[in-house]
């Protein structure tokens, strides 16, 4: 799709289904998701139970946990709340573990 606004042209390309954007922070993201999985399991919560809390199918949780799908910031906050964690504390813990 191409959109022109007063001499500014914006081209939007759709990614194929199943395409996961690459990031230079891949290791950091993987560590965050590993922590999210650990926290879920510590609560004795299954992927299915978490998915129900989020109003999503189990496959959504599975794809996030296997890094087939990435969480955006709003999804991260909802995920943390669903597993009874403070989003800010999860991030703080991750940042402290980086140093």
N, C-alpha and C positions, 0 to 999 in steps of 0.2 A: 504494500500500500504506500502510495506517495502522497504527501500533503504539502501544499505550498501556502505559506503565509507571508505576504509582503516580502518577497525575494528570499525567504528562508525555506529551504526544502528539507523535509524530514522523511526519511525512508524507513519504514518498519518492515523487518523481515521476520516471518514466523519460523520458529524452530520446529523441526520434525517432532512428532509425538515421541515421548520417551527420552528426548534430548536433555541432558543435564548440563547446565552451564559450568564451565571450568572456572576454577578460582586459584589464585596464587596462594591462598591460605588453606589449601586442602588439608594439611596435617592438623592445623588448628581446628578446622571444622570437624574433622573426624574425631578428634579428642573431645570436642563438645558433645557430639552425638553419642560417643561411648559413655560419657558421663550421664547423659539423659537416659540411656538404656539402663545403666547401673541404678540410677535413682528410681526408675520405674520398677525394676526388679526388687529393689530394697523394699518397696511398698507392697510387694507380692501382687503386683498388678500385671495382668496379661496384656498383650497387644490388643486383643479384642476389647477388654475392659477400658483401656485407654481410648481406643477408637470410639467407643460408645460415649465416653465423657466428652470427646471432641465433636461428636456428631458426624463422624467420618467412617468410612469402611476400614476394616482391619488392614487391607492392603495398603492404605495410606500410611499407617504406622510402620508397617513392614518395609515399605519403600524408603521412608525417611531413615529408618534404622540401618538399612543396608546401603545407604548413600545413593540410591537411585533417584531420590527426590530431595530437594533442599527445602529447609524451613525458611520462611521469611520472618521478619522480626515479630509481626503480629501472631503468627503461628507459634513461634517460640514462646511468647508470653502465655498464650492459651495452653500450650503443652505443659509448661512449668506449673501453671495453676492446676491443671488436671491431675498432676502427680503430687500436688501439695507442696510445691517448692516456690520460693521467691525467685522470680526471674533475675533480679539484681544480685541475689546471693549466688545463684548458679554462675552468672557471668563473673562476679568477683572471684569466686573460687577458681575459675578457669584462668583468669588473668594472674592471680597469685601463683598458680602452678606453672606459668610460662617463664617466670624469672628464676 
